[in-house]
Amino acid sequence: MAEVKIKRGESVDKAMRRLKKKMDKEGVMREIRAHRHFEKPSEKRRRKAARARLRAF
């Protein structure tokens, strides 16, 4: 779980930006979106293969 402590004199907006950056780096939001709906195993394999093809280039 991502955690950010607000430093003395730091604005909340700046702390939120740090939290969002940290969550993006850890892939938290991507994982939440992926689990939002059920995905059939065949769809998972198809998506994984497509991602592998993109990386191969």
Helices and strands as residue ranges (DSSP letters): H 12-26, H 28-34, H 41-56
